[in-house]
Amino acid sequence: MNIAIIGGGIAGLTAAHFLRRQHQVTLLERSQRVGGNAYTIDTKRGDLVDIAVAAFGKAGYKNFYRLLDSLGIHPSISPGSFMSCHDLDTGKGIYLTASPAGLLAQRLAVLRPSTLRGLFGLPLGLGRLFRMREAGKLEGITLDEALSRVPEMHGTARLLFLCALCLLSSMSCSEVLDSPAAFFVGKLATHHDVISPKALWSVRCVKGGTRRYVDALTAGFRDRVELGARIRTVLRREDGVDLVMEDGARRAFDEVVFATNADQALALLAEPTDRERTILGAWRYKDGRVVVHTDVSSFPPRPLMQAYTFLYRELGKGRFDTSVNGSLWYEPGVRRDCEYVSSQHPNFPIAAETIEHDCVLRTPIFDFAAYKTIRELPSLNGVRHTWYCGSHFGHGLHEDAVTSAMAIARGLGVAV
């Protein structure tokens, strides 16, 4: 068959990678690059760094690791770092570093009894949340409500927990707290090596950047990738689909795969079904600014900057305004004297002359309306020659994008 794949993120690339084994594929991407949130850049100082998606836990990324293995790519452990939380107002924080320089820089604060009690409270609180989920006690309540019922999740434990969830979702702290508790606790039950000491050996990165697997996935159909594609609408016929381009050109295909955000797919459909309107229309997205820079004036001393450093301000009632900041010198293969930081949703001033890259990445908001549709999304596939995949088919991660793309391949007769 002749299949159009709209969207060049990890879902679209994976769908095309498998479908091309048996069908002719054309991948159409609106921007001038493929990869989506798998975004590797070459800095002016000679560093090759990932600015968004970079690390993957072996516990929850089973299909993604299978895909990498089939491509001959084997992720590496990112050595010697975890996370830190730094209060922008007080200049103090929680710095989870085991290095002698880090311990000295914080005057052994992480080893104080009050801090250790908070750190031990985190796994205890997680265990309680997992038991509540298994008993069905999280359905219909927000994460904020759930945490209020877990005495261990206060102070240091609550701060670390919420910062980690902001990292895992690209959502703000308030958005996370107002989201369904069952969703986020379920996500952590699947990806149980993320907020855990196991992350030190289980969470891995691709040496040479995510560009390696983006290039490997596209190798077999590079001549069938169209960048800057401008699609006006998708018309579905009894025997196929037509893509009507912005210049008026009409292109015929047998099937179409939407590897886009749900709202973008809905906007392109000329005559969506009632179920498509209901399910796809439930999703909201946010445009998140990502800045690669060398301005660390708002950060703690370098020995306290971990792979992820969260800069936060307390907003009251257990809520925080936080940014996620990746210290790019912790990525495998990157020079340890690298000075670049990748800041998502920056909540601090960044000197303009230190900015090397500034972009916007779009990510889903997992609220109650969206959460209710996740199990229904696969039911849209195969109707009127139309298929859907993406990270919103699960927990919003690469694994979900890859798994949903593999399901499409199977649905169209390709063994994966």
N, C-alpha and C positions, 0 to 999 in steps of 0.2 A: 504493500500500500504506500501511498504518498502521504506523509504525515507532517503537519506543521506543529512545531513546538514553540509556544510563545513564552519567552522568558529565559534568560541565560544564567540564572543562579544555579546553585548546586542541584536543585530538583530538576530543572530543565536539562542541565548537562548530563545528569545521571539517566534521565529518560531517553535522551538522544543516544547516549553511549550504548544502552541495551537495545533500543528499538532498531538501530542501524544494522544489527546483526541479521535482520530479516526484512526490513522495510527501508524505503527511501525517506530520509528525514531532512527537514529544513528548520533550522533554529533561528528565530527572529528575536533580536534583543534591541530594545529601544535606545539604550545608552551606547556608549562607544567602547564598552568592555564587557566581558563575561566574567562570571564568578560570584556576583552579588556580594554578600557579606564575607566571602572568601576573597580578601583584598590585600594583595602584596604590592608594596611599592619599593622602588629603589631611591634611597635618599641621596641628596647632594654630597653627603660625606661618605658614600660608598657602602652603606648598610642596606641589606635586603630584609625588610621587616613586614610582618603582618599587622595591620592596623585595626582589625576587628576580630573576626573568628580566628582563633589560634590554637586552642587547647581542647583535647577530647579525652574523656574518661573511658577506660576500657569496659567498665561495667555496663554502661548504658548505650554505647555506640557500636553495637555488635554488627549491624549491617554495614555501617560506614567503614569499620575496620576490615570487614570482608572485602568491600569494594577496593580499599587501598591495597590490600594484599594482592588482589587480582591485577592491580596496576603495577605491582612491584615496588610499592612505597611502604616503608616501615617507620612509623613515628618514633621519635626519641623522647626520653624523659627530659623535662626541663629542670636543670639541676638547682637545688639549694634555695628554693624560695616558695612562699605561700601567699599571704595577704597581710595588709596593714590597714588600719582605719585611723585617719588623722583629722582631728577637730580643727577646722579653719579658724574658729573663734578663740580657742584656748591654746592652740599650738601643742596640745597633748593628744594621746591616742593609745591604741592597742596595736602593737607591732609584733607580729608573729614571725620572728626571725630566730634562727638557731646559730647564726654566725657569731663569732666572738666580737667582731666589730659592731654588729647590730645590738648585741646584748650590752656592750659598753656604751653605745650611743644613747640607749634608753635607760642606762643606769640600772639594769637588771629589773626594770619595772614589770616585764612580762612574767617574772618569777615571784612577784609579790602574792601573798595569800589571797587578797581580794580579787586580783586578776585571774589567778588559777581557779578560784571558785567559779568565776564566770565562764572560763574556758571549759571546765568540767560540766557546767550546766548545759552547754550546747548539745553534746551527744545525748545527755539524759532527756533534754527537752525534745530532741528529734525522736528519740525512742517513744516518748509519750505521744507525740503527734502521729507517729506511724500506727500505734495501737488504736488511737482514736479513729484513724482512717479505716482500719480494718473492721472496727465496730460500727462503722457508718455514722459516726458522730460529727463528721466534718461537712456532710452534705447540706448545702443551703446556707452556710455561714461564711463570712469573710475570714481571711487569714488573720486580720486584726482581732476578730472575735475569738478565733481559735487560740491565738497566742495568749489572750487574757485568761484562758483556762489552763495554761501551762505555767506553773510557778517558776520553773527553771528558766524560762525564756524571758528574762529581764536583764537590764543593764548590759554588760559586756556580751552575753550570749545573744541577746536580741539584736544588738548592733551588728555583730558579725553575721548573724543569720540573714538580716535584711540586706546588708551590703552584698552578700553572696548571691541573693536572689535577684538583686538589681543587675548584677553581672550576668546571671544565667538567662535573664529575660529581656534586657535592654529597656525595662520599664522603670519608672520612678518609684521611690519608696512608697509614696502614697498610693500609686496605682497597684503596687504589689499588695499592700495591706488591704485594699478594697476589693481585691480579686477573690475568686473562690478558693477557700482553704483546701478543698479536695484536689484542686488542680495542682497547686504548688507542692503540697505534701506528696501527692502521687508522683510528681516529677522527681522529687528527691528520693523517693523509694526506688525509682528506676535508676537514677543516676546517683547511687548511694556512695560513690567514691569521690564525690566532689567536695562536700562539706565534711571532710574526714581527713585524718592523718594519712589515709590510703592515697590521697591525691598526690603525695610526694613521689610515689612510684607508679601510680595507675594513670594519672592524667598526663597526656603526651602531646607533643607538637610535631609538625612535619618540618624536618630540617630542609632549609631552602624555601620555606614558606608554603602557604596554601596554593600558590601559583603552580607548584609542582603537580598537584592532582588536577587542578583546572586544566593545565596543558595536556596532561595525560588523558583526561576524559575527552577532550576535544580533538585529539590527534587523529582519530579515524573519520571525522566529519568536518574538519576545519574548513574545507571548501564549501560546506553547506551552512555556514554561520553567516548571518547577515546582521551587522551592527547598524545602529541608527535607523532601525526599521520603524516606520510610522504606520501603524494600523489604525484605521478609523473605526471599523466595525467588523464583526464576524457574523456572516449570514449562514444559516444552516439549511441545507436542502435534504430531500429524502435520501439522496444517494451520496451526500458528502457535505462539504462546507466551502464557503468562499470567504477569503480574507479581502476586504476592501481597504485599500491603502489610502493614505491622506491625499495622494495625488490623483485619486480616482481609479487607479488600476485595480483590477479584480483578479485574484489568484485562487485557483481551484485546488482543493486537497480532499483526500478521502476521510481523514480524521484530523482533529485538532486537539492538542494538549495545552491546557493552560497551566504553566508553571510560574504563575504570577501571584501577586497578592489577591485575596478573594475579592476585594472591592474593585480592583483593576479588571479582573475577569468579568465581573458583572457589568461594568461600564462598557466593555467591548461587545457584549452579546446584544445582537439586534432584537431578538425576541426571547428573553429568558423565560424559563418555566416558572411556575409559582414556587416550586421547591427551590430553584436556583435563587430566586429573589429572597426567599426566607432565609436560606442557609448562608449564602454568600453575603447577603445584606446585613447579617448580624455582626460582621467583622469591622473593627476600627483599627487604624494604624497610626503610628507616630513617626515623624521625621526627626531622627536623632543626629545631631551634629557630632562629627568626629574630627578632632584636630590633632595632627602630628606636629610636635614642637619640642623645643629644648628649654622652655621656661619652667624651672623648678622652684621659683621663688616662693610659691605657696605650699611647697611640699616639705616633709620632714627631711633631715639629713639623708644623704644617699644610702648609707648602710641600713636605714629603716624603710626605704622604698623597696617593696617586694614585687613579685611578678604582677600583682594587682594591688594598687594603693587607692583606697577610697577616701576622698576628701569630702568631709561632711559638716553640716551645721545642724544643730538640734532645732526642731520646729515646735517641740512640745507634744505632750500626749503620746510619747513613744514613737514619733515620726521624725524623719531626717530628710534633709536635702543633700543628696550625695551624687558625686561623679565617679565614674569608673576609669581608672588610669592604669594603662599597661606600661610597665617599665620594659622597654623593648630589648634591653641588653640581656634579659633572661631567656629570650627565645633561642633555641638551639641554632648554632651556626653564626649567631650575631656576636660581634666583638664585645667583650665585657667593658670596654671603655666607651661604648656607644652612649650617646647622651639623649636619645630620643624617647619621648613619652607619647603614647596615643591616648587622648582624653575623649571619652564619650560623655555627652551632656555636661560639658565643663561648667562648673559653678564657681569659677574663680577667674580673675583677669589673666589673660595671656598676652604678653608683649608681641605686637604684630611682627616685629623683625625676627622673632624666633619661630614663626609658623612656617612649616614647609609644605604641609598638605592640609586642606580644609574641605570636608565634604559632608554630605548628608546621606545616611543609610536609613532605610524604612523598615520598621519591624512591627509585628502585630501586638495588639493589646489583648491580653487574655482576661476579659471580664466575664461576668455571668452569662451575658447573651452569647458571646463567642463560644464559651466553654460548653454550652448545651448543644452546639452544632458539631463538635469534633467527631463524635461517633457517627453522625449522619453524613459527613462529607463524602466518604467512599461511595455512598448510594447514588451520587450524581454521576459517577463514572459509567461510560458506555452508552449514555442516553443521547440520542441525536448526534452521534459521531463525535461526542465531546468527552474529554477526560481532564481531570484536575489532580494536581500534586503540589506539595510545598511543605514548609516546616510547620504550618498551622494544622497539619494533619496529625498532630500529636502534642509535643511539648515545646514546639518553636525552635527546635535545634536541627543541626545537620542530619542527625540520625532519622528524624521524622521526614525530612525532605527526601532523603535517599530511599527510605522504606516505602514511601508513597509512590515514588517514581518506579521502583521495582514492581509494585503492584500493577501499575499501568502496563508495564512491559508484559507481565504475565497475562493481563486481560487482553492484550493484543497478540497473544500467541507466541511470545518470546520466552524461552527458558532463561532464568537468571540464577 
